[in-house]
Amino acid sequence: MGSFVTIIVIVIVLLVAAFVVTSRVGKANQRHQRSVEADPRALRYQPPPGQDPAVVVAALRRAGFTTTLDEISGGTPALLVTRPDSRGPDREEVRRVIAENDQVNFEGDRADVAARPRFEDE
C-alpha cells in the first residue's frame, strides 16, 4: 500500500512539474511573438499555397534569421522575419534563402519556384 501511494505522489509531482515547464515555455514563446510583431523592420512573407510554412521557417532560422508564424493575416499563415541583432533583415538575403529552398514540405517534395519571393509591403 505504501509503494502505491509513493508512486501516485511521484506521478502528481511530475505532472505539476510538466505543467510549470510548459507554461513557462508558452509564456516565453508569447513574449518572443510580441517582440517580433512589434519590430517595425520585420518583413512579412506569405508562402504560396501548397508550401509548408514550417519548411520556410526552418530555412530562414538556419540562415540566422528570427522567424515566427503569424496566423492573423486573413486566415492564411504569414511569416514575420527579423534579425536577432539590432539590424533589420536584408530583403535580398531573405529572398535568396527562400528562393534557394524549393522544398515545399518535410517529405522532400519540390516546387517549381519560378516567381521571385515578395513581401506583403511590396
Phi and psi restraints in degrees (value plus and minus 20) as a CYANA .aco file:
   2 GLY   PHI     -85.1   -45.1
   2 GLY   PSI     -57.6   -17.6
   3 SER   PHI     -90.2   -50.2
   3 SER   PSI     -52.1   -12.1
   4 PHE   PHI     -84.9   -44.9
   4 PHE   PSI     -63.2   -23.2
   5 VAL   PHI     -85.3   -45.3
   5 VAL   PSI     -59.9   -19.9
   6 THR   PHI     -81.9   -41.9
   6 THR   PSI     -63.0   -23.0
   7 ILE   PHI     -84.5   -44.5
   7 ILE   PSI     -62.4   -22.4
   8 ILE   PHI     -82.0   -42.0
   8 ILE   PSI     -63.4   -23.4
   9 VAL   PHI     -83.1   -43.1
   9 VAL   PSI     -62.5   -22.5
  10 ILE   PHI     -83.2   -43.2
  10 ILE   PSI     -63.1   -23.1
  11 VAL   PHI     -82.2   -42.2
  11 VAL   PSI     -62.9   -22.9
  12 ILE   PHI     -84.1   -44.1
  12 ILE   PSI     -62.9   -22.9
  13 VAL   PHI     -82.9   -42.9
  13 VAL   PSI     -62.3   -22.3
  14 LEU   PHI     -84.4   -44.4
  14 LEU   PSI     -60.4   -20.4
  15 LEU   PHI     -84.4   -44.4
  15 LEU   PSI     -61.8   -21.8
  16 VAL   PHI     -84.6   -44.6
  16 VAL   PSI     -63.2   -23.2
  17 ALA   PHI     -82.6   -42.6
  17 ALA   PSI     -62.3   -22.3
  18 ALA   PHI     -83.6   -43.6
  18 ALA   PSI     -60.1   -20.1
  19 PHE   PHI     -83.0   -43.0
  19 PHE   PSI     -63.9   -23.9
  20 VAL   PHI     -83.5   -43.5
  20 VAL   PSI     -64.7   -24.7
  21 VAL   PHI     -84.2   -44.2
  21 VAL   PSI     -66.9   -26.9
  22 THR   PHI     -87.2   -47.2
  22 THR   PSI     -53.5   -13.5
  23 SER   PHI     -89.9   -49.9
  23 SER   PSI     -56.3   -16.3
  24 ARG   PHI     -87.0   -47.0
  24 ARG   PSI     -61.0   -21.0
  25 VAL   PHI     -84.5   -44.5
  25 VAL   PSI     -62.0   -22.0
  26 GLY   PHI     -81.8   -41.8
  26 GLY   PSI     -61.3   -21.3
  27 LYS   PHI     -86.7   -46.7
  27 LYS   PSI     -58.8   -18.8
  28 ALA   PHI     -84.3   -44.3
  28 ALA   PSI     -60.1   -20.1
  29 ASN   PHI     -84.6   -44.6
  29 ASN   PSI     -58.9   -18.9
  30 GLN   PHI     -85.6   -45.6
  30 GLN   PSI     -61.7   -21.7
  31 ARG   PHI     -81.7   -41.7
  31 ARG   PSI     -62.6   -22.6
  32 HIS   PHI     -82.2   -42.2
  32 HIS   PSI     -65.7   -25.7
  33 GLN   PHI     -79.4   -39.4
  33 GLN   PSI     -65.4   -25.4
  34 ARG   PHI     -84.8   -44.8
  34 ARG   PSI     -58.2   -18.2
  35 SER   PHI     -87.7   -47.7
  35 SER   PSI     -57.5   -17.5
  36 VAL   PHI     -89.2   -49.2
  36 VAL   PSI     -63.4   -23.4
  37 GLU   PHI     -83.2   -43.2
  37 GLU   PSI     -50.7   -10.7
  38 ALA   PHI    -101.6   -61.6
  38 ALA   PSI     -33.0     7.0
  39 ASP   PHI     -95.6   -55.6
  39 ASP   PSI      94.5   134.5
  40 PRO   PHI     -87.8   -47.8
  40 PRO   PSI     -37.0     3.0
  41 ARG   PHI    -107.7   -67.7
  41 ARG   PSI     -23.7    16.3
  42 ALA   PHI     -82.1   -42.1
  42 ALA   PSI     116.3   156.3
  43 LEU   PHI    -112.7   -72.7
  43 LEU   PSI     118.6   158.6
  44 ARG   PHI    -130.0   -90.0
  44 ARG   PSI      99.8   139.8
  45 TYR   PHI    -143.0  -103.0
  45 TYR   PSI     111.6   151.6
  46 GLN   PHI    -128.1   -88.1
  46 GLN   PSI      92.6   132.6
  47 PRO   PHI     -81.6   -41.6
  47 PRO   PSI     128.4   168.4
  48 PRO   PHI     -86.5   -46.5
  48 PRO   PSI     137.0   177.0
  49 PRO   PHI     -75.1   -35.1
  49 PRO   PSI     116.8   156.8
  50 GLY   PHI      75.1   115.1
  50 GLY   PSI     -34.1     5.9
  51 GLN   PHI    -117.3   -77.3
  51 GLN   PSI     108.8   148.8
  52 ASP   PHI     -91.9   -51.9
  52 ASP   PSI      99.3   139.3
  53 PRO   PHI     -79.8   -39.8
  53 PRO   PSI     -48.0    -8.0
  54 ALA   PHI     -83.2   -43.2
  54 ALA   PSI     -52.6   -12.6
  55 VAL   PHI     -86.4   -46.4
  55 VAL   PSI     -61.9   -21.9
  56 VAL   PHI     -87.6   -47.6
  56 VAL   PSI     -61.7   -21.7
  57 VAL   PHI     -77.8   -37.8
  57 VAL   PSI     -65.8   -25.8
  58 ALA   PHI     -81.5   -41.5
  58 ALA   PSI     -63.7   -23.7
  59 ALA   PHI     -84.9   -44.9
  59 ALA   PSI     -62.9   -22.9
  60 LEU   PHI     -87.4   -47.4
  60 LEU   PSI     -58.3   -18.3
  61 ARG   PHI     -86.5   -46.5
  61 ARG   PSI     -57.9   -17.9
  62 ARG   PHI     -82.4   -42.4
  62 ARG   PSI     -50.4   -10.4
  63 ALA   PHI    -104.3   -64.3
  63 ALA   PSI     -19.4    20.6
  64 GLY   PHI      77.6   117.6
  64 GLY   PSI      -9.2    30.8
  65 PHE   PHI    -113.4   -73.4
  65 PHE   PSI     133.7   173.7
  66 THR   PHI    -115.3   -75.3
  66 THR   PSI     101.4   141.4
  67 THR   PHI    -152.4  -112.4
  67 THR   PSI     117.5   157.5
  68 THR   PHI    -159.2  -119.2
  68 THR   PSI     135.6   175.6
  69 LEU   PHI    -108.3   -68.3
  69 LEU   PSI     113.6   153.6
  70 ASP   PHI    -139.2   -99.2
  70 ASP   PSI      89.5   129.5
  71 GLU   PHI    -109.9   -69.9
  71 GLU   PSI     -18.2    21.8
  72 ILE   PHI     -95.8   -55.8
  72 ILE   PSI     -46.3    -6.3
  73 SER   PHI     -94.4   -54.4
  73 SER   PSI      57.2    97.2
  74 GLY   PHI      47.1    87.1
  74 GLY   PSI       5.2    45.2
  75 GLY   PHI      67.5   107.5
  75 GLY   PSI     -36.9     3.1
  76 THR   PHI    -120.1   -80.1
  76 THR   PSI     115.8   155.8
  77 PRO   PHI     -88.6   -48.6
  77 PRO   PSI     119.3   159.3
  78 ALA   PHI    -143.6  -103.6
  78 ALA   PSI     138.0   178.0
  79 LEU   PHI    -128.2   -88.2
  79 LEU   PSI     117.5   157.5
  80 LEU   PHI    -123.6   -83.6
  80 LEU   PSI     104.5   144.5
  81 VAL   PHI    -138.3   -98.3
  81 VAL   PSI     106.1   146.1
  82 THR   PHI    -155.3  -115.3
  82 THR   PSI    -195.8  -155.8
  83 ARG   PHI    -134.5   -94.5
  83 ARG   PSI     129.7   169.7
  84 PRO   PHI     -91.2   -51.2
  84 PRO   PSI     -38.8     1.2
  85 ASP   PHI    -112.6   -72.6
  85 ASP   PSI    -188.5  -148.5
  86 SER   PHI    -102.6   -62.6
  86 SER   PSI     -27.0    13.0
  87 ARG   PHI    -101.2   -61.2
  87 ARG   PSI     135.3   175.3
  88 GLY   PHI    -100.3   -60.3
  88 GLY   PSI     138.5   178.5
  89 PRO   PHI     -89.6   -49.6
  89 PRO   PSI     122.8   162.8
  90 ASP   PHI     -99.8   -59.8
  90 ASP   PSI      95.9   135.9
  91 ARG   PHI     -74.7   -34.7
  91 ARG   PSI     -65.0   -25.0
  92 GLU   PHI     -87.3   -47.3
  92 GLU   PSI     -55.7   -15.7
  93 GLU   PHI     -88.1   -48.1
  93 GLU   PSI     -61.5   -21.5
  94 VAL   PHI     -82.6   -42.6
  94 VAL   PSI     -63.7   -23.7
  95 ARG   PHI     -78.2   -38.2
  95 ARG   PSI     -64.0   -24.0
  96 ARG   PHI     -81.4   -41.4
  96 ARG   PSI     -65.7   -25.7
  97 VAL   PHI     -82.2   -42.2
  97 VAL   PSI     -64.1   -24.1
  98 ILE   PHI     -85.5   -45.5
  98 ILE   PSI     -64.5   -24.5
  99 ALA   PHI     -86.3   -46.3
  99 ALA   PSI     -56.1   -16.1
 100 GLU   PHI     -91.7   -51.7
 100 GLU   PSI     -40.8    -0.8
 101 ASN   PHI    -114.9   -74.9
 101 ASN   PSI      68.9   108.9
 102 ASP   PHI    -110.1   -70.1
 102 ASP   PSI     -12.6    27.4
 103 GLN   PHI     -97.9   -57.9
 103 GLN   PSI     112.3   152.3
 104 VAL   PHI    -119.9   -79.9
 104 VAL   PSI     -35.1     4.9
 105 ASN   PHI    -176.6  -136.6
 105 ASN   PSI     156.0   196.0
 106 PHE   PHI    -100.8   -60.8
 106 PHE   PSI     -21.4    18.6
 107 GLU   PHI    -103.6   -63.6
 107 GLU   PSI     -27.9    12.1
 108 GLY   PHI      76.8   116.8
 108 GLY   PSI     -16.8    23.2
 109 ASP   PHI     -82.1   -42.1
 109 ASP   PSI     126.0   166.0
 110 ARG   PHI    -132.3   -92.3
 110 ARG   PSI     132.3   172.3
 111 ALA   PHI    -136.7   -96.7
 111 ALA   PSI     136.2   176.2
 112 ASP   PHI    -107.2   -67.2
 112 ASP   PSI      73.9   113.9
 113 VAL   PHI    -113.5   -73.5
 113 VAL   PSI      66.3   106.3
 114 ALA   PHI    -112.9   -72.9
 114 ALA   PSI     -53.4   -13.4
 115 ALA   PHI     -96.7   -56.7
 115 ALA   PSI     126.3   166.3
 116 ARG   PHI     -94.3   -54.3
 116 ARG   PSI     109.6   149.6
 117 PRO   PHI     -77.1   -37.1
 117 PRO   PSI     114.6   154.6
 118 ARG   PHI    -142.5  -102.5
 118 ARG   PSI     129.6   169.6
 119 PHE   PHI    -120.3   -80.3
 119 PHE   PSI     137.6   177.6
 120 GLU   PHI     -84.3   -44.3
 120 GLU   PSI     -41.6    -1.6
 121 ASP   PHI    -110.9   -70.9
 121 ASP   PSI     -11.0    29.0
